[in-house]
Amino acid sequence: MSGNQTLDDLAVPMRALRLLAVDFGHLPAPTVSISPIYPDRLELSVHFGLPGFEAWREALNVAPEDVTYREQSGGRTCVLRTSAAYAGAELELIGYGDVAAPVPAEAGAA
């Protein structure tokens, strides 16, 4: 990263965002992040549940096996993450959702 970067230096992810808006404007709106720290990256974060993440994953043709899963917040929040190339940009797709409460074995045996 250089302290002399300009907005033009972020043209690749901004172009990708413009194309995403045209091609997938019907999908749930994610939080969008473009940073001069990673000038070729566009980050889309879906904070309102995993169905929105899945809609984006499918639209971008990312295979389910290319998604990583982890938990945070003491196991209360799951995080799905994947990346894909799109319009010359490195696209990072992140989804946050609630971890389903485990069903005790006794409850299922009723």
PyMOL commands that place a pseudoatom at each C-alpha (Angstrom):
pseudoatom trace, name=CA, resn=MET, resi=1, chain=A, elem=C, hetatm=0, pos=[0.000, 0.000, 0.000]
pseudoatom trace, name=CA, resn=SER, resi=2, chain=A, elem=C, hetatm=0, pos=[1.234, 3.434, -0.878]
pseudoatom trace, name=CA, resn=GLY, resi=3, chain=A, elem=C, hetatm=0, pos=[0.209, 6.669, 0.779]
pseudoatom trace, name=CA, resn=ASN, resi=4, chain=A, elem=C, hetatm=0, pos=[-0.038, 8.154, -2.704]
pseudoatom trace, name=CA, resn=GLN, resi=5, chain=A, elem=C, hetatm=0, pos=[-2.950, 6.003, -3.885]
pseudoatom trace, name=CA, resn=THR, resi=6, chain=A, elem=C, hetatm=0, pos=[-5.848, 7.672, -5.601]
pseudoatom trace, name=CA, resn=LEU, resi=7, chain=A, elem=C, hetatm=0, pos=[-9.447, 6.724, -6.121]
pseudoatom trace, name=CA, resn=ASP, resi=8, chain=A, elem=C, hetatm=0, pos=[-8.429, 5.589, -9.617]
pseudoatom trace, name=CA, resn=ASP, resi=9, chain=A, elem=C, hetatm=0, pos=[-6.298, 2.908, -7.944]
pseudoatom trace, name=CA, resn=LEU, resi=10, chain=A, elem=C, hetatm=0, pos=[-9.529, 1.320, -6.683]
pseudoatom trace, name=CA, resn=ALA, resi=11, chain=A, elem=C, hetatm=0, pos=[-11.127, 1.159, -10.129]
pseudoatom trace, name=CA, resn=VAL, resi=12, chain=A, elem=C, hetatm=0, pos=[-11.050, -2.655, -10.343]
pseudoatom trace, name=CA, resn=PRO, resi=13, chain=A, elem=C, hetatm=0, pos=[-13.243, -3.394, -7.297]
pseudoatom trace, name=CA, resn=MET, resi=14, chain=A, elem=C, hetatm=0, pos=[-15.480, -0.404, -8.039]
pseudoatom trace, name=CA, resn=ARG, resi=15, chain=A, elem=C, hetatm=0, pos=[-16.052, -1.701, -11.577]
pseudoatom trace, name=CA, resn=ALA, resi=16, chain=A, elem=C, hetatm=0, pos=[-16.861, -5.128, -10.151]
pseudoatom trace, name=CA, resn=LEU, resi=17, chain=A, elem=C, hetatm=0, pos=[-19.353, -3.550, -7.734]
pseudoatom trace, name=CA, resn=ARG, resi=18, chain=A, elem=C, hetatm=0, pos=[-21.026, -1.694, -10.594]
pseudoatom trace, name=CA, resn=LEU, resi=19, chain=A, elem=C, hetatm=0, pos=[-21.355, -4.926, -12.573]
pseudoatom trace, name=CA, resn=LEU, resi=20, chain=A, elem=C, hetatm=0, pos=[-22.703, -6.789, -9.542]
pseudoatom trace, name=CA, resn=ALA, resi=21, chain=A, elem=C, hetatm=0, pos=[-25.378, -4.114, -9.140]
pseudoatom trace, name=CA, resn=VAL, resi=22, chain=A, elem=C, hetatm=0, pos=[-26.406, -4.577, -12.768]
pseudoatom trace, name=CA, resn=ASP, resi=23, chain=A, elem=C, hetatm=0, pos=[-26.226, -8.380, -12.844]
pseudoatom trace, name=CA, resn=PHE, resi=24, chain=A, elem=C, hetatm=0, pos=[-27.524, -9.162, -9.352]
pseudoatom trace, name=CA, resn=GLY, resi=25, chain=A, elem=C, hetatm=0, pos=[-29.522, -6.122, -8.276]
pseudoatom trace, name=CA, resn=HIS, resi=26, chain=A, elem=C, hetatm=0, pos=[-32.330, -8.421, -7.155]
pseudoatom trace, name=CA, resn=LEU, resi=27, chain=A, elem=C, hetatm=0, pos=[-30.163, -10.083, -4.469]
pseudoatom trace, name=CA, resn=PRO, resi=28, chain=A, elem=C, hetatm=0, pos=[-30.096, -8.967, -0.820]
pseudoatom trace, name=CA, resn=ALA, resi=29, chain=A, elem=C, hetatm=0, pos=[-27.987, -5.846, -0.287]
pseudoatom trace, name=CA, resn=PRO, resi=30, chain=A, elem=C, hetatm=0, pos=[-24.724, -6.682, 1.501]
pseudoatom trace, name=CA, resn=THR, resi=31, chain=A, elem=C, hetatm=0, pos=[-22.370, -4.426, 3.391]
pseudoatom trace, name=CA, resn=VAL, resi=32, chain=A, elem=C, hetatm=0, pos=[-19.749, -3.396, 0.824]
pseudoatom trace, name=CA, resn=SER, resi=33, chain=A, elem=C, hetatm=0, pos=[-16.103, -2.692, 1.572]
pseudoatom trace, name=CA, resn=ILE, resi=34, chain=A, elem=C, hetatm=0, pos=[-13.342, -1.425, -0.712]
pseudoatom trace, name=CA, resn=SER, resi=35, chain=A, elem=C, hetatm=0, pos=[-9.999, -0.518, 0.847]
pseudoatom trace, name=CA, resn=PRO, resi=36, chain=A, elem=C, hetatm=0, pos=[-6.719, 0.922, -0.414]
pseudoatom trace, name=CA, resn=ILE, resi=37, chain=A, elem=C, hetatm=0, pos=[-5.022, -1.675, 1.784]
pseudoatom trace, name=CA, resn=TYR, resi=38, chain=A, elem=C, hetatm=0, pos=[-6.218, -4.375, -0.660]
pseudoatom trace, name=CA, resn=PRO, resi=39, chain=A, elem=C, hetatm=0, pos=[-6.819, -2.346, -3.836]
pseudoatom trace, name=CA, resn=ASP, resi=40, chain=A, elem=C, hetatm=0, pos=[-8.037, -5.274, -5.961]
pseudoatom trace, name=CA, resn=ARG, resi=41, chain=A, elem=C, hetatm=0, pos=[-10.476, -6.680, -3.381]
pseudoatom trace, name=CA, resn=LEU, resi=42, chain=A, elem=C, hetatm=0, pos=[-14.206, -6.147, -3.042]
pseudoatom trace, name=CA, resn=GLU, resi=43, chain=A, elem=C, hetatm=0, pos=[-15.769, -7.455, 0.158]
pseudoatom trace, name=CA, resn=LEU, resi=44, chain=A, elem=C, hetatm=0, pos=[-19.456, -8.281, 0.465]
pseudoatom trace, name=CA, resn=SER, resi=45, chain=A, elem=C, hetatm=0, pos=[-20.693, -9.065, 3.988]
pseudoatom trace, name=CA, resn=VAL, resi=46, chain=A, elem=C, hetatm=0, pos=[-24.171, -10.415, 4.608]
pseudoatom trace, name=CA, resn=HIS, resi=47, chain=A, elem=C, hetatm=0, pos=[-25.190, -9.753, 8.211]
pseudoatom trace, name=CA, resn=PHE, resi=48, chain=A, elem=C, hetatm=0, pos=[-28.875, -10.631, 8.135]
pseudoatom trace, name=CA, resn=GLY, resi=49, chain=A, elem=C, hetatm=0, pos=[-28.701, -14.414, 7.961]
pseudoatom trace, name=CA, resn=LEU, resi=50, chain=A, elem=C, hetatm=0, pos=[-27.304, -17.195, 5.863]
pseudoatom trace, name=CA, resn=PRO, resi=51, chain=A, elem=C, hetatm=0, pos=[-30.013, -17.337, 3.156]
pseudoatom trace, name=CA, resn=GLY, resi=52, chain=A, elem=C, hetatm=0, pos=[-28.651, -14.050, 1.778]
pseudoatom trace, name=CA, resn=PHE, resi=53, chain=A, elem=C, hetatm=0, pos=[-25.116, -15.477, 1.758]
pseudoatom trace, name=CA, resn=GLU, resi=54, chain=A, elem=C, hetatm=0, pos=[-26.362, -18.576, -0.061]
pseudoatom trace, name=CA, resn=ALA, resi=55, chain=A, elem=C, hetatm=0, pos=[-28.159, -16.482, -2.685]
pseudoatom trace, name=CA, resn=TRP, resi=56, chain=A, elem=C, hetatm=0, pos=[-24.908, -14.632, -3.421]
pseudoatom trace, name=CA, resn=ARG, resi=57, chain=A, elem=C, hetatm=0, pos=[-22.850, -17.835, -3.377]
pseudoatom trace, name=CA, resn=GLU, resi=58, chain=A, elem=C, hetatm=0, pos=[-25.138, -19.464, -5.910]
pseudoatom trace, name=CA, resn=ALA, resi=59, chain=A, elem=C, hetatm=0, pos=[-25.260, -16.358, -8.127]
pseudoatom trace, name=CA, resn=LEU, resi=60, chain=A, elem=C, hetatm=0, pos=[-21.457, -16.253, -8.182]
pseudoatom trace, name=CA, resn=ASN, resi=61, chain=A, elem=C, hetatm=0, pos=[-21.255, -19.996, -8.956]
pseudoatom trace, name=CA, resn=VAL, resi=62, chain=A, elem=C, hetatm=0, pos=[-19.130, -20.752, -5.910]
pseudoatom trace, name=CA, resn=ALA, resi=63, chain=A, elem=C, hetatm=0, pos=[-19.180, -24.442, -4.994]
pseudoatom trace, name=CA, resn=PRO, resi=64, chain=A, elem=C, hetatm=0, pos=[-20.370, -25.267, -1.450]
pseudoatom trace, name=CA, resn=GLU, resi=65, chain=A, elem=C, hetatm=0, pos=[-17.088, -27.063, -0.753]
pseudoatom trace, name=CA, resn=ASP, resi=66, chain=A, elem=C, hetatm=0, pos=[-15.239, -23.771, -1.358]
pseudoatom trace, name=CA, resn=VAL, resi=67, chain=A, elem=C, hetatm=0, pos=[-16.928, -22.183, 1.673]
pseudoatom trace, name=CA, resn=THR, resi=68, chain=A, elem=C, hetatm=0, pos=[-15.247, -22.204, 5.069]
pseudoatom trace, name=CA, resn=TYR, resi=69, chain=A, elem=C, hetatm=0, pos=[-17.202, -22.338, 8.320]
pseudoatom trace, name=CA, resn=ARG, resi=70, chain=A, elem=C, hetatm=0, pos=[-16.229, -21.068, 11.734]
pseudoatom trace, name=CA, resn=GLU, resi=71, chain=A, elem=C, hetatm=0, pos=[-17.936, -19.804, 14.844]
pseudoatom trace, name=CA, resn=GLN, resi=72, chain=A, elem=C, hetatm=0, pos=[-17.408, -16.671, 16.911]
pseudoatom trace, name=CA, resn=SER, resi=73, chain=A, elem=C, hetatm=0, pos=[-19.026, -14.897, 19.855]
pseudoatom trace, name=CA, resn=GLY, resi=74, chain=A, elem=C, hetatm=0, pos=[-18.741, -17.953, 22.081]
pseudoatom trace, name=CA, resn=GLY, resi=75, chain=A, elem=C, hetatm=0, pos=[-20.352, -20.224, 19.506]
pseudoatom trace, name=CA, resn=ARG, resi=76, chain=A, elem=C, hetatm=0, pos=[-23.443, -18.044, 19.003]
pseudoatom trace, name=CA, resn=THR, resi=77, chain=A, elem=C, hetatm=0, pos=[-22.555, -16.746, 15.520]
pseudoatom trace, name=CA, resn=CYS, resi=78, chain=A, elem=C, hetatm=0, pos=[-21.462, -18.777, 12.526]
pseudoatom trace, name=CA, resn=VAL, resi=79, chain=A, elem=C, hetatm=0, pos=[-19.334, -17.224, 9.803]
pseudoatom trace, name=CA, resn=LEU, resi=80, chain=A, elem=C, hetatm=0, pos=[-19.267, -18.499, 6.227]
pseudoatom trace, name=CA, resn=ARG, resi=81, chain=A, elem=C, hetatm=0, pos=[-16.491, -17.202, 3.982]
pseudoatom trace, name=CA, resn=THR, resi=82, chain=A, elem=C, hetatm=0, pos=[-15.443, -17.739, 0.395]
pseudoatom trace, name=CA, resn=SER, resi=83, chain=A, elem=C, hetatm=0, pos=[-13.686, -15.903, -2.384]
pseudoatom trace, name=CA, resn=ALA, resi=84, chain=A, elem=C, hetatm=0, pos=[-14.088, -15.757, -6.134]
pseudoatom trace, name=CA, resn=ALA, resi=85, chain=A, elem=C, hetatm=0, pos=[-12.765, -13.814, -9.071]
pseudoatom trace, name=CA, resn=TYR, resi=86, chain=A, elem=C, hetatm=0, pos=[-15.287, -11.405, -10.566]
pseudoatom trace, name=CA, resn=ALA, resi=87, chain=A, elem=C, hetatm=0, pos=[-14.658, -8.778, -13.253]
pseudoatom trace, name=CA, resn=GLY, resi=88, chain=A, elem=C, hetatm=0, pos=[-10.953, -8.746, -12.451]
pseudoatom trace, name=CA, resn=ALA, resi=89, chain=A, elem=C, hetatm=0, pos=[-11.472, -8.229, -8.718]
pseudoatom trace, name=CA, resn=GLU, resi=90, chain=A, elem=C, hetatm=0, pos=[-10.879, -10.575, -5.827]
pseudoatom trace, name=CA, resn=LEU, resi=91, chain=A, elem=C, hetatm=0, pos=[-14.367, -10.898, -4.360]
pseudoatom trace, name=CA, resn=GLU, resi=92, chain=A, elem=C, hetatm=0, pos=[-14.639, -11.869, -0.692]
pseudoatom trace, name=CA, resn=LEU, resi=93, chain=A, elem=C, hetatm=0, pos=[-18.095, -13.058, 0.355]
pseudoatom trace, name=CA, resn=ILE, resi=94, chain=A, elem=C, hetatm=0, pos=[-18.801, -13.349, 4.083]
pseudoatom trace, name=CA, resn=GLY, resi=95, chain=A, elem=C, hetatm=0, pos=[-22.026, -14.388, 5.773]
pseudoatom trace, name=CA, resn=TYR, resi=96, chain=A, elem=C, hetatm=0, pos=[-22.982, -14.148, 9.432]
pseudoatom trace, name=CA, resn=GLY, resi=97, chain=A, elem=C, hetatm=0, pos=[-25.813, -16.066, 11.055]
pseudoatom trace, name=CA, resn=ASP, resi=98, chain=A, elem=C, hetatm=0, pos=[-27.022, -17.483, 14.333]
pseudoatom trace, name=CA, resn=VAL, resi=99, chain=A, elem=C, hetatm=0, pos=[-25.800, -20.934, 15.283]
pseudoatom trace, name=CA, resn=ALA, resi=100, chain=A, elem=C, hetatm=0, pos=[-28.794, -23.211, 15.708]
pseudoatom trace, name=CA, resn=ALA, resi=101, chain=A, elem=C, hetatm=0, pos=[-29.266, -24.343, 19.277]
pseudoatom trace, name=CA, resn=PRO, resi=102, chain=A, elem=C, hetatm=0, pos=[-28.459, -28.055, 19.613]
pseudoatom trace, name=CA, resn=VAL, resi=103, chain=A, elem=C, hetatm=0, pos=[-31.419, -30.305, 20.363]
pseudoatom trace, name=CA, resn=PRO, resi=104, chain=A, elem=C, hetatm=0, pos=[-30.790, -32.433, 23.481]
pseudoatom trace, name=CA, resn=ALA, resi=105, chain=A, elem=C, hetatm=0, pos=[-30.888, -36.185, 22.756]
pseudoatom trace, name=CA, resn=GLU, resi=106, chain=A, elem=C, hetatm=0, pos=[-33.716, -36.609, 25.297]
pseudoatom trace, name=CA, resn=ALA, resi=107, chain=A, elem=C, hetatm=0, pos=[-35.928, -34.157, 23.353]
pseudoatom trace, name=CA, resn=GLY, resi=108, chain=A, elem=C, hetatm=0, pos=[-35.673, -36.206, 20.183]
pseudoatom trace, name=CA, resn=ALA, resi=109, chain=A, elem=C, hetatm=0, pos=[-36.616, -39.455, 21.943]
pseudoatom trace, name=CA, resn=ALA, resi=110, chain=A, elem=C, hetatm=0, pos=[-40.063, -38.271, 23.082]
for i in range(1, 110): cmd.bond("trace and resi %d" % i, "trace and resi %d" % (i + 1))
show_as sticks, trace
zoom trace
